[in-house]
Amino acid sequence: MEYRDAYVRAMYPARNKLARYGSAYPMEVDLLRARLTREHSAQLRDLLEQYSRYR
């Protein structure tokens, strides 16, 4: 989660986020977090599949 949250902060660096990015900001952040979580989950599944072949 630390990587995900750091990535979100890098994508939206303004201090006053609502003023800078508008009222859609919370929804955009939620969507970005969900996408990053899905991608990370898929990567972990791929790693698990790769390593389970060697057992």
CHARMM-style PDB file with segment names, atoms N, HN, CA, C and O in Angstrom:
ATOM      1  N   MET     1       0.811  -1.200   0.000  1.00  0.00      PROA
ATOM      2  CA  MET     1       0.000   0.000   0.000  1.00  0.00      PROA
ATOM      3  C   MET     1       0.853   1.263   0.000  1.00  0.00      PROA
ATOM      4  O   MET     1       0.413   2.313  -0.467  1.00  0.00      PROA
ATOM      5  N   GLU     2       2.057   1.162   0.517  1.00  0.00      PROA
ATOM      6  HN  GLU     2       2.415   0.309   0.896  1.00  0.00      PROA
ATOM      7  CA  GLU     2       2.895   2.356   0.550  1.00  0.00      PROA
ATOM      8  C   GLU     2       3.232   2.827  -0.859  1.00  0.00      PROA
ATOM      9  O   GLU     2       3.185   4.022  -1.147  1.00  0.00      PROA
ATOM     10  N   TYR     3       3.574   1.879  -1.741  1.00  0.00      PROA
ATOM     11  HN  TYR     3       3.612   0.908  -1.507  1.00  0.00      PROA
ATOM     12  CA  TYR     3       3.872   2.249  -3.126  1.00  0.00      PROA
ATOM     13  C   TYR     3       2.651   2.893  -3.767  1.00  0.00      PROA
ATOM     14  O   TYR     3       2.750   3.941  -4.405  1.00  0.00      PROA
ATOM     15  N   ARG     4       1.496   2.253  -3.588  1.00  0.00      PROA
ATOM     16  HN  ARG     4       1.416   1.402  -3.070  1.00  0.00      PROA
ATOM     17  CA  ARG     4       0.260   2.765  -4.186  1.00  0.00      PROA
ATOM     18  C   ARG     4      -0.024   4.189  -3.711  1.00  0.00      PROA
ATOM     19  O   ARG     4      -0.324   5.067  -4.520  1.00  0.00      PROA
ATOM     20  N   ASP     5       0.071   4.415  -2.412  1.00  0.00      PROA
ATOM     21  HN  ASP     5       0.315   3.701  -1.755  1.00  0.00      PROA
ATOM     22  CA  ASP     5      -0.226   5.740  -1.864  1.00  0.00      PROA
ATOM     23  C   ASP     5       0.803   6.773  -2.312  1.00  0.00      PROA
ATOM     24  O   ASP     5       0.454   7.926  -2.562  1.00  0.00      PROA
ATOM     25  N   ALA     6       2.068   6.368  -2.414  1.00  0.00      PROA
ATOM     26  HN  ALA     6       2.351   5.430  -2.211  1.00  0.00      PROA
ATOM     27  CA  ALA     6       3.101   7.286  -2.909  1.00  0.00      PROA
ATOM     28  C   ALA     6       2.850   7.627  -4.373  1.00  0.00      PROA
ATOM     29  O   ALA     6       3.052   8.765  -4.796  1.00  0.00      PROA
ATOM     30  N   TYR     7       2.413   6.646  -5.135  1.00  0.00      PROA
ATOM     31  HN  TYR     7       2.248   5.721  -4.792  1.00  0.00      PROA
ATOM     32  CA  TYR     7       2.101   6.879  -6.548  1.00  0.00      PROA
ATOM     33  C   TYR     7       0.954   7.885  -6.676  1.00  0.00      PROA
ATOM     34  O   TYR     7       1.014   8.792  -7.506  1.00  0.00      PROA
ATOM     35  N   VAL     8      -0.076   7.728  -5.867  1.00  0.00      PROA
ATOM     36  HN  VAL     8      -0.125   6.991  -5.193  1.00  0.00      PROA
ATOM     37  CA  VAL     8      -1.220   8.651  -5.892  1.00  0.00      PROA
ATOM     38  C   VAL     8      -0.756  10.058  -5.516  1.00  0.00      PROA
ATOM     39  O   VAL     8      -1.147  11.031  -6.161  1.00  0.00      PROA
ATOM     40  N   ARG     9       0.075  10.171  -4.476  1.00  0.00      PROA
ATOM     41  HN  ARG     9       0.392   9.380  -3.952  1.00  0.00      PROA
ATOM     42  CA  ARG     9       0.575  11.495  -4.086  1.00  0.00      PROA
ATOM     43  C   ARG     9       1.389  12.126  -5.214  1.00  0.00      PROA
ATOM     44  O   ARG     9       1.310  13.335  -5.432  1.00  0.00      PROA
ATOM     45  N   ALA    10       2.169  11.318  -5.928  1.00  0.00      PROA
ATOM     46  HN  ALA    10       2.233  10.337  -5.751  1.00  0.00      PROA
ATOM     47  CA  ALA    10       2.966  11.847  -7.041  1.00  0.00      PROA
ATOM     48  C   ALA    10       2.083  12.301  -8.198  1.00  0.00      PROA
ATOM     49  O   ALA    10       2.399  13.273  -8.884  1.00  0.00      PROA
ATOM     50  N   MET    11       0.988  11.603  -8.407  1.00  0.00      PROA
ATOM     51  HN  MET    11       0.731  10.814  -7.850  1.00  0.00      PROA
ATOM     52  CA  MET    11       0.084  11.971  -9.493  1.00  0.00      PROA
ATOM     53  C   MET    11      -0.735  13.221  -9.165  1.00  0.00      PROA
ATOM     54  O   MET    11      -1.151  13.952 -10.063  1.00  0.00      PROA
ATOM     55  N   TYR    12      -0.960  13.456  -7.885  1.00  0.00      PROA
ATOM     56  HN  TYR    12      -0.622  12.861  -7.155  1.00  0.00      PROA
ATOM     57  CA  TYR    12      -1.753  14.608  -7.436  1.00  0.00      PROA
ATOM     58  C   TYR    12      -0.976  15.361  -6.361  1.00  0.00      PROA
ATOM     59  O   TYR    12      -1.301  15.260  -5.178  1.00  0.00      PROA
ATOM     60  N   PRO    13       0.054  16.119  -6.761  1.00  0.00      PROA
ATOM     61  CA  PRO    13       0.954  16.725  -5.780  1.00  0.00      PROA
ATOM     62  C   PRO    13       0.465  18.020  -5.118  1.00  0.00      PROA
ATOM     63  O   PRO    13       1.060  18.456  -4.133  1.00  0.00      PROA
ATOM     64  N   ALA    14      -0.577  18.629  -5.619  1.00  0.00      PROA
ATOM     65  HN  ALA    14      -1.061  18.275  -6.419  1.00  0.00      PROA
ATOM     66  CA  ALA    14      -1.016  19.923  -5.077  1.00  0.00      PROA
ATOM     67  C   ALA    14      -1.416  19.791  -3.615  1.00  0.00      PROA
ATOM     68  O   ALA    14      -1.926  18.754  -3.192  1.00  0.00      PROA
ATOM     69  N   ARG    15      -1.181  20.847  -2.848  1.00  0.00      PROA
ATOM     70  HN  ARG    15      -0.766  21.690  -3.191  1.00  0.00      PROA
ATOM     71  CA  ARG    15      -1.575  20.830  -1.434  1.00  0.00      PROA
ATOM     72  C   ARG    15      -3.078  20.872  -1.283  1.00  0.00      PROA
ATOM     73  O   ARG    15      -3.656  20.046  -0.576  1.00  0.00      PROA
ATOM     74  N   ASN    16      -3.715  21.820  -1.936  1.00  0.00      PROA
ATOM     75  HN  ASN    16      -3.245  22.490  -2.510  1.00  0.00      PROA
ATOM     76  CA  ASN    16      -5.172  21.941  -1.858  1.00  0.00      PROA
ATOM     77  C   ASN    16      -5.753  21.181  -3.045  1.00  0.00      PROA
ATOM     78  O   ASN    16      -6.017  21.753  -4.103  1.00  0.00      PROA
ATOM     79  N   LYS    17      -5.943  19.905  -2.849  1.00  0.00      PROA
ATOM     80  HN  LYS    17      -5.729  19.441  -1.990  1.00  0.00      PROA
ATOM     81  CA  LYS    17      -6.293  19.012  -3.949  1.00  0.00      PROA
ATOM     82  C   LYS    17      -7.666  19.317  -4.539  1.00  0.00      PROA
ATOM     83  O   LYS    17      -7.830  19.292  -5.759  1.00  0.00      PROA
ATOM     84  N   LEU    18      -8.645  19.602  -3.698  1.00  0.00      PROA
ATOM     85  HN  LEU    18      -8.512  19.622  -2.707  1.00  0.00      PROA
ATOM     86  CA  LEU    18      -9.982  19.893  -4.225  1.00  0.00      PROA
ATOM     87  C   LEU    18      -9.977  21.170  -5.059  1.00  0.00      PROA
ATOM     88  O   LEU    18     -10.637  21.239  -6.096  1.00  0.00      PROA
ATOM     89  N   ALA    19      -9.239  22.171  -4.612  1.00  0.00      PROA
ATOM     90  HN  ALA    19      -8.703  22.115  -3.769  1.00  0.00      PROA
ATOM     91  CA  ALA    19      -9.171  23.425  -5.376  1.00  0.00      PROA
ATOM     92  C   ALA    19      -8.448  23.216  -6.701  1.00  0.00      PROA
ATOM     93  O   ALA    19      -8.840  23.784  -7.721  1.00  0.00      PROA
ATOM     94  N   ARG    20      -7.400  22.407  -6.689  1.00  0.00      PROA
ATOM     95  HN  ARG    20      -7.081  21.945  -5.861  1.00  0.00      PROA
ATOM     96  CA  ARG    20      -6.589  22.199  -7.899  1.00  0.00      PROA
ATOM     97  C   ARG    20      -7.226  21.217  -8.876  1.00  0.00      PROA
ATOM     98  O   ARG    20      -7.221  21.451 -10.084  1.00  0.00      PROA
ATOM     99  N   TYR    21      -7.782  20.105  -8.350  1.00  0.00      PROA
ATOM    100  HN  TYR    21      -7.786  19.915  -7.368  1.00  0.00      PROA
ATOM    101  CA  TYR    21      -8.253  19.030  -9.223  1.00  0.00      PROA
ATOM    102  C   TYR    21      -9.771  18.942  -9.318  1.00  0.00      PROA
ATOM    103  O   TYR    21     -10.303  18.186 -10.130  1.00  0.00      PROA
ATOM    104  N   GLY    22     -10.459  19.707  -8.498  1.00  0.00      PROA
ATOM    105  HN  GLY    22     -10.026  20.322  -7.838  1.00  0.00      PROA
ATOM    106  CA  GLY    22     -11.917  19.753  -8.596  1.00  0.00      PROA
ATOM    107  C   GLY    22     -12.620  18.697  -7.759  1.00  0.00      PROA
ATOM    108  O   GLY    22     -11.996  17.889  -7.071  1.00  0.00      PROA
ATOM    109  N   SER    23     -13.930  18.737  -7.844  1.00  0.00      PROA
ATOM    110  HN  SER    23     -14.437  19.394  -8.402  1.00  0.00      PROA
ATOM    111  CA  SER    23     -14.744  17.857  -7.001  1.00  0.00      PROA
ATOM    112  C   SER    23     -14.647  16.391  -7.409  1.00  0.00      PROA
ATOM    113  O   SER    23     -15.039  15.516  -6.637  1.00  0.00      PROA
ATOM    114  N   ALA    24     -14.139  16.106  -8.589  1.00  0.00      PROA
ATOM    115  HN  ALA    24     -13.821  16.817  -9.216  1.00  0.00      PROA
ATOM    116  CA  ALA    24     -13.985  14.720  -9.036  1.00  0.00      PROA
ATOM    117  C   ALA    24     -12.735  14.077  -8.444  1.00  0.00      PROA
ATOM    118  O   ALA    24     -12.529  12.872  -8.594  1.00  0.00      PROA
ATOM    119  N   TYR    25     -11.903  14.865  -7.773  1.00  0.00      PROA
ATOM    120  HN  TYR    25     -12.071  15.843  -7.651  1.00  0.00      PROA
ATOM    121  CA  TYR    25     -10.644  14.347  -7.233  1.00  0.00      PROA
ATOM    122  C   TYR    25     -10.831  13.093  -6.370  1.00  0.00      PROA
ATOM    123  O   TYR    25     -10.139  12.104  -6.612  1.00  0.00      PROA
ATOM    124  N   PRO    26     -11.728  13.081  -5.379  1.00  0.00      PROA
ATOM    125  CA  PRO    26     -11.850  11.865  -4.556  1.00  0.00      PROA
ATOM    126  C   PRO    26     -12.207  10.621  -5.377  1.00  0.00      PROA
ATOM    127  O   PRO    26     -11.693   9.532  -5.120  1.00  0.00      PROA
ATOM    128  N   MET    27     -13.076  10.789  -6.351  1.00  0.00      PROA
ATOM    129  HN  MET    27     -13.493  11.673  -6.560  1.00  0.00      PROA
ATOM    130  CA  MET    27     -13.461   9.656  -7.189  1.00  0.00      PROA
ATOM    131  C   MET    27     -12.279   9.206  -8.052  1.00  0.00      PROA
ATOM    132  O   MET    27     -12.048   8.008  -8.211  1.00  0.00      PROA
ATOM    133  N   GLU    28     -11.539  10.154  -8.604  1.00  0.00      PROA
ATOM    134  HN  GLU    28     -11.726  11.128  -8.476  1.00  0.00      PROA
ATOM    135  CA  GLU    28     -10.389   9.818  -9.434  1.00  0.00      PROA
ATOM    136  C   GLU    28      -9.337   9.063  -8.626  1.00  0.00      PROA
ATOM    137  O   GLU    28      -8.733   8.111  -9.120  1.00  0.00      PROA
ATOM    138  N   VAL    29      -9.122   9.487  -7.396  1.00  0.00      PROA
ATOM    139  HN  VAL    29      -9.613  10.260  -6.995  1.00  0.00      PROA
ATOM    140  CA  VAL    29      -8.146   8.813  -6.537  1.00  0.00      PROA
ATOM    141  C   VAL    29      -8.615   7.399  -6.221  1.00  0.00      PROA
ATOM    142  O   VAL    29      -7.824   6.457  -6.257  1.00  0.00      PROA
ATOM    143  N   ASP    30      -9.896   7.250  -5.912  1.00  0.00      PROA
ATOM    144  HN  ASP    30     -10.539   8.015  -5.882  1.00  0.00      PROA
ATOM    145  CA  ASP    30     -10.422   5.905  -5.640  1.00  0.00      PROA
ATOM    146  C   ASP    30     -10.257   4.989  -6.849  1.00  0.00      PROA
ATOM    147  O   ASP    30      -9.881   3.825  -6.704  1.00  0.00      PROA
ATOM    148  N   LEU    31     -10.536   5.508  -8.030  1.00  0.00      PROA
ATOM    149  HN  LEU    31     -10.841   6.453  -8.148  1.00  0.00      PROA
ATOM    150  CA  LEU    31     -10.388   4.713  -9.247  1.00  0.00      PROA
ATOM    151  C   LEU    31      -8.925   4.352  -9.508  1.00  0.00      PROA
ATOM    152  O   LEU    31      -8.619   3.233  -9.918  1.00  0.00      PROA
ATOM    153  N   LEU    32      -8.039   5.294  -9.270  1.00  0.00      PROA
ATOM    154  HN  LEU    32      -8.288   6.203  -8.937  1.00  0.00      PROA
ATOM    155  CA  LEU    32      -6.604   5.040  -9.456  1.00  0.00      PROA
ATOM    156  C   LEU    32      -6.122   3.986  -8.460  1.00  0.00      PROA
ATOM    157  O   LEU    32      -5.396   3.065  -8.835  1.00  0.00      PROA
ATOM    158  N   ARG    33      -6.516   4.115  -7.202  1.00  0.00      PROA
ATOM    159  HN  ARG    33      -7.106   4.863  -6.897  1.00  0.00      PROA
ATOM    160  CA  ARG    33      -6.132   3.117  -6.200  1.00  0.00      PROA
ATOM    161  C   ARG    33      -6.661   1.735  -6.571  1.00  0.00      PROA
ATOM    162  O   ARG    33      -5.953   0.738  -6.434  1.00  0.00      PROA
ATOM    163  N   ALA    34      -7.896   1.679  -7.037  1.00  0.00      PROA
ATOM    164  HN  ALA    34      -8.471   2.489  -7.148  1.00  0.00      PROA
ATOM    165  CA  ALA    34      -8.474   0.386  -7.430  1.00  0.00      PROA
ATOM    166  C   ALA    34      -7.692  -0.216  -8.594  1.00  0.00      PROA
ATOM    167  O   ALA    34      -7.409  -1.414  -8.597  1.00  0.00      PROA
ATOM    168  N   ARG    35      -7.340   0.610  -9.583  1.00  0.00      PROA
ATOM    169  HN  ARG    35      -7.569   1.583  -9.581  1.00  0.00      PROA
ATOM    170  CA  ARG    35      -6.588   0.106 -10.735  1.00  0.00      PROA
ATOM    171  C   ARG    35      -5.220  -0.404 -10.316  1.00  0.00      PROA
ATOM    172  O   ARG    35      -4.791  -1.475 -10.745  1.00  0.00      PROA
ATOM    173  N   LEU    36      -4.537   0.364  -9.476  1.00  0.00      PROA
ATOM    174  HN  LEU    36      -4.886   1.234  -9.127  1.00  0.00      PROA
ATOM    175  CA  LEU    36      -3.214  -0.048  -9.016  1.00  0.00      PROA
ATOM    176  C   LEU    36      -3.296  -1.340  -8.197  1.00  0.00      PROA
ATOM    177  O   LEU    36      -2.418  -2.198  -8.301  1.00  0.00      PROA
ATOM    178  N   THR    37      -4.334  -1.478  -7.392  1.00  0.00      PROA
ATOM    179  HN  THR    37      -5.047  -0.782  -7.307  1.00  0.00      PROA
ATOM    180  CA  THR    37      -4.515  -2.682  -6.596  1.00  0.00      PROA
ATOM    181  C   THR    37      -4.776  -3.888  -7.492  1.00  0.00      PROA
ATOM    182  O   THR    37      -4.222  -4.964  -7.268  1.00  0.00      PROA
ATOM    183  N   ARG    38      -5.622  -3.708  -8.510  1.00  0.00      PROA
ATOM    184  HN  ARG    38      -6.073  -2.834  -8.692  1.00  0.00      PROA
ATOM    185  CA  ARG    38      -5.884  -4.809  -9.454  1.00  0.00      PROA
ATOM    186  C   ARG    38      -4.607  -5.224 -10.167  1.00  0.00      PROA
ATOM    187  O   ARG    38      -4.330  -6.416 -10.307  1.00  0.00      PROA
ATOM    188  N   GLU    39      -3.830  -4.246 -10.618  1.00  0.00      PROA
ATOM    189  HN  GLU    39      -4.056  -3.278 -10.505  1.00  0.00      PROA
ATOM    190  CA  GLU    39      -2.592  -4.548 -11.331  1.00  0.00      PROA
ATOM    191  C   GLU    39      -1.611  -5.284 -10.420  1.00  0.00      PROA
ATOM    192  O   GLU    39      -0.977  -6.254 -10.835  1.00  0.00      PROA
ATOM    193  N   HSD    40      -1.492  -4.823  -9.193  1.00  0.00      PROA
ATOM    194  HN  HSD    40      -2.006  -4.035  -8.856  1.00  0.00      PROA
ATOM    195  CA  HSD    40      -0.564  -5.465  -8.262  1.00  0.00      PROA
ATOM    196  C   HSD    40      -1.022  -6.880  -7.943  1.00  0.00      PROA
ATOM    197  O   HSD    40      -0.202  -7.795  -7.864  1.00  0.00      PROA
ATOM    198  N   SER    41      -2.310  -7.064  -7.763  1.00  0.00      PROA
ATOM    199  HN  SER    41      -2.976  -6.321  -7.827  1.00  0.00      PROA
ATOM    200  CA  SER    41      -2.846  -8.404  -7.499  1.00  0.00      PROA
ATOM    201  C   SER    41      -2.547  -9.344  -8.661  1.00  0.00      PROA
ATOM    202  O   SER    41      -2.182 -10.500  -8.447  1.00  0.00      PROA
ATOM    203  N   ALA    42      -2.699  -8.857  -9.881  1.00  0.00      PROA
ATOM    204  HN  ALA    42      -2.995  -7.918 -10.055  1.00  0.00      PROA
ATOM    205  CA  ALA    42      -2.406  -9.679 -11.061  1.00  0.00      PROA
ATOM    206  C   ALA    42      -0.922 -10.038 -11.110  1.00  0.00      PROA
ATOM    207  O   ALA    42      -0.563 -11.164 -11.454  1.00  0.00      PROA
ATOM    208  N   GLN    43      -0.069  -9.086 -10.768  1.00  0.00      PROA
ATOM    209  HN  GLN    43      -0.361  -8.172 -10.488  1.00  0.00      PROA
ATOM    210  CA  GLN    43       1.370  -9.363 -10.758  1.00  0.00      PROA
ATOM    211  C   GLN    43       1.720 -10.415  -9.712  1.00  0.00      PROA
ATOM    212  O   GLN    43       2.537 -11.301  -9.963  1.00  0.00      PROA
ATOM    213  N   LEU    44       1.098 -10.316  -8.542  1.00  0.00      PROA
ATOM    214  HN  LEU    44       0.434  -9.597  -8.338  1.00  0.00      PROA
ATOM    215  CA  LEU    44       1.352 -11.308  -7.495  1.00  0.00      PROA
ATOM    216  C   LEU    44       0.853 -12.689  -7.903  1.00  0.00      PROA
ATOM    217  O   LEU    44       1.512 -13.692  -7.629  1.00  0.00      PROA
ATOM    218  N   ARG    45      -0.309 -12.750  -8.559  1.00  0.00      PROA
ATOM    219  HN  ARG    45      -0.844 -11.935  -8.783  1.00  0.00      PROA
ATOM    220  CA  ARG    45      -0.814 -14.033  -9.052  1.00  0.00      PROA
ATOM    221  C   ARG    45       0.146 -14.642 -10.062  1.00  0.00      PROA
ATOM    222  O   ARG    45       0.409 -15.844 -10.031  1.00  0.00      PROA
ATOM    223  N   ASP    46       0.673 -13.806 -10.963  1.00  0.00      PROA
ATOM    224  HN  ASP    46       0.460 -12.830 -10.989  1.00  0.00      PROA
ATOM    225  CA  ASP    46       1.642 -14.290 -11.948  1.00  0.00      PROA
ATOM    226  C   ASP    46       2.897 -14.843 -11.269  1.00  0.00      PROA
ATOM    227  O   ASP    46       3.400 -15.899 -11.651  1.00  0.00      PROA
ATOM    228  N   LEU    47       3.396 -14.129 -10.267  1.00  0.00      PROA
ATOM    229  HN  LEU    47       2.988 -13.271  -9.956  1.00  0.00      PROA
ATOM    230  CA  LEU    47       4.567 -14.615  -9.545  1.00  0.00      PROA
ATOM    231  C   LEU    47       4.276 -15.934  -8.846  1.00  0.00      PROA
ATOM    232  O   LEU    47       5.091 -16.855  -8.883  1.00  0.00      PROA
ATOM    233  N   LEU    48       3.140 -16.022  -8.223  1.00  0.00      PROA
ATOM    234  HN  LEU    48       2.478 -15.274  -8.193  1.00  0.00      PROA
ATOM    235  CA  LEU    48       2.770 -17.253  -7.537  1.00  0.00      PROA
ATOM    236  C   LEU    48       2.684 -18.416  -8.513  1.00  0.00      PROA
ATOM    237  O   LEU    48       3.127 -19.525  -8.214  1.00  0.00      PROA
ATOM    238  N   GLU    49       2.115 -18.157  -9.671  1.00  0.00      PROA
ATOM    239  HN  GLU    49       1.756 -17.256  -9.914  1.00  0.00      PROA
ATOM    240  CA  GLU    49       2.013 -19.200 -10.696  1.00  0.00      PROA
ATOM    241  C   GLU    49       3.400 -19.633 -11.175  1.00  0.00      PROA
ATOM    242  O   GLU    49       3.662 -20.825 -11.339  1.00  0.00      PROA
ATOM    243  N   GLN    50       4.275 -18.669 -11.396  1.00  0.00      PROA
ATOM    244  HN  GLN    50       4.063 -17.701 -11.263  1.00  0.00      PROA
ATOM    245  CA  GLN    50       5.627 -18.988 -11.854  1.00  0.00      PROA
ATOM    246  C   GLN    50       6.382 -19.813 -10.821  1.00  0.00      PROA
ATOM    247  O   GLN    50       7.030 -20.798 -11.174  1.00  0.00      PROA
ATOM    248  N   TYR    51       6.309 -19.430  -9.563  1.00  0.00      PROA
ATOM    249  HN  TYR    51       5.783 -18.630  -9.276  1.00  0.00      PROA
ATOM    250  CA  TYR    51       7.055 -20.142  -8.524  1.00  0.00      PROA
ATOM    251  C   TYR    51       6.431 -21.482  -8.174  1.00  0.00      PROA
ATOM    252  O   TYR    51       7.133 -22.392  -7.734  1.00  0.00      PROA
ATOM    253  N   SER    52       5.145 -21.618  -8.359  1.00  0.00      PROA
ATOM    254  HN  SER    52       4.574 -20.879  -8.717  1.00  0.00      PROA
ATOM    255  CA  SER    52       4.517 -22.905  -8.041  1.00  0.00      PROA
ATOM    256  C   SER    52       4.914 -23.985  -9.050  1.00  0.00      PROA
ATOM    257  O   SER    52       4.789 -25.174  -8.756  1.00  0.00      PROA
ATOM    258  N   ARG    53       5.378 -23.598 -10.209  1.00  0.00      PROA
ATOM    259  HN  ARG    53       5.480 -22.632 -10.448  1.00  0.00      PROA
ATOM    260  CA  ARG    53       5.854 -24.562 -11.210  1.00  0.00      PROA
ATOM    261  C   ARG    53       7.133 -25.251 -10.770  1.00  0.00      PROA
ATOM    262  O   ARG    53       7.414 -26.374 -11.190  1.00  0.00      PROA
ATOM    263  N   TYR    54       7.910 -24.583  -9.925  1.00  0.00      PROA
ATOM    264  HN  TYR    54       7.682 -23.671  -9.584  1.00  0.00      PROA
ATOM    265  CA  TYR    54       9.209 -25.104  -9.512  1.00  0.00      PROA
ATOM    266  C   TYR    54       9.137 -25.942  -8.247  1.00  0.00      PROA
ATOM    267  O   TYR    54      10.162 -26.440  -7.783  1.00  0.00      PROA
ATOM    268  N   ARG    55       7.983 -26.104  -7.697  1.00  0.00      PROA
ATOM    269  HN  ARG    55       7.150 -25.700  -8.074  1.00  0.00      PROA
ATOM    270  CA  ARG    55       7.842 -26.883  -6.444  1.00  0.00      PROA
ATOM    271  C   ARG    55       7.688 -28.321  -6.704  1.00  0.00      PROA
ATOM    272  OT1 ARG    55       7.560 -29.108  -5.766  1.00  0.00      PROA
TER     273      ARG     55
END
